[in-house]
Amino acid sequence: MAYGKRRASGQVSGDEIVVEAAWLYYHDGLNQNEIADRLDVSRATVVNYLQEAREKNYIRVTMAPDVFMGHKLSHQLREKFKLKAAFIVPNGQGDIQSRLNRAARGAAEWLPDLVAPGDKLGVAWGQTIFEMAELLVSSANVTIPDVEVAQLVGSMATPYGFTAEICSAHLAQGLGAACINLHAPAIVTNVELARQLRAEPIIKKQLAALEQCNKAVFAAGSVSADSHVVMSGIATEADLKTYVDQGACGVLCGRFVDRAGKPVHGPLDERMIGIELEKLTDLEMGLLVSVGEDKAHAMAAVMNGGYATHLVTDAETAQLILALD
């Protein structure tokens, strides 16, 4: 069968021939031998062109979200926690970072479908949220009109590359949205200073914007000694022990929750600058994105508390959550 006029590769070069090979393969449905014949090159050269197209991010391959929401584990999680939807990515092979990247990619591909014009989207922080935001910036050409992204938690000293400001700013960039950062520390040294900061006009306005959020994206944090809430300087190990002794089993936006998802109050609450947990209930969407055995109890707590309406995780984590009492 003929597929059009044979074209000598000398007529095109560089990126142009890479793009042409990719178009013929992905859009016109030609196989590699047919493309080689069309471009007058070897099949091995076509393979190299297609690989180069992927490496240069010319090709974006996505899968329909419904595929991942039809998983048996998705149905079980929705029923147990009264979720609107659960997106379960395959386990694959690799370490926890590989699993985290898979969940972040799933969330990045799903989120644009969950955001509508006019939404006010609150964004927390964490490695999964950061990876999701980076993927949105690098792979999504999305602009949703009249969307605002607001930073849910104040700034913090962090040993990681993902600050709260970067998470919110990059996610806003990926959605083509406006961004409202929170120009205050997540935790301050005393209650009076926190009160004064909240009263500052610019910070007061930014905190008021958080109360307008109708949707939010967040991760669940553990209460282990090496958790982000400790490593970022929000809580000391002594603070952590105080909350754990009172029943805390997870962290959401820097605040502690028990197994039922109820807030656990302690010495940090009045010193924090950021969203309060009651503001995260009754949202149109609360998207929880987390993976890992150490996060299972925290994720269950967040869902038990009614903060999450939507979930992205992997099959292994889903099974661990469902096995919990």
HELIX and SHEET records of a PDB file:
HELIX    1   1 SER A    9  GLN A   11  5                                   3    
HELIX    2   2 ASP A   15  TYR A   26  1                                  12    
HELIX    3   3 GLN A   32  LEU A   39  1                                   8    
HELIX    4   4 ARG A   43  GLU A   55  1                                  13    
HELIX    5   5 PRO A   65  MET A   69  1                                   5    
HELIX    6   6 LYS A   72  PHE A   81  1                                  10    
HELIX    7   7 ILE A   96  LEU A  114  1                                  19    
HELIX    8   8 GLN A  127  SER A  139  1                                  13    
HELIX    9   9 ALA A  164  LEU A  175  1                                  12    
HELIX   10  10 VAL A  191  ALA A  199  1                                   9    
HELIX   11  11 PRO A  201  LEU A  210  1                                  10    
HELIX   12  12 HIS A  228  MET A  231  1                                   4    
HELIX   13  13 GLU A  237  ASP A  245  1                                   9    
HELIX   14  14 ASP A  269  ARG A  271  5                                   3    
HELIX   15  15 LEU A  277  LEU A  280  5                                   4    
HELIX   16  16 GLU A  293  LYS A  295  5                                   3    
HELIX   17  17 ALA A  296  ASN A  304  1                                   9    
HELIX   18  18 ALA A  315  ALA A  323  1                                   9    
SHEET    1   A 7 ALA A  85  VAL A  89  0                                        
SHEET    2   A 7 HIS A 310  ASP A 314  1                                        
SHEET    3   A 7 MET A 285  VAL A 289  1                                        
SHEET    4   A 7 LYS A 215  PHE A 218  1                                        
SHEET    5   A 7 LYS A 120  VAL A 123  1                                        
SHEET    6   A 7 GLU A 148  GLN A 151  1                                        
SHEET    7   A 7 ALA A 178  ILE A 180  1                                        
SHEET    1   B 2 GLY A 250  LEU A 252  0                                        
SHEET    2   B 2 ARG A 255  VAL A 257 -1                                        
END                                                                             
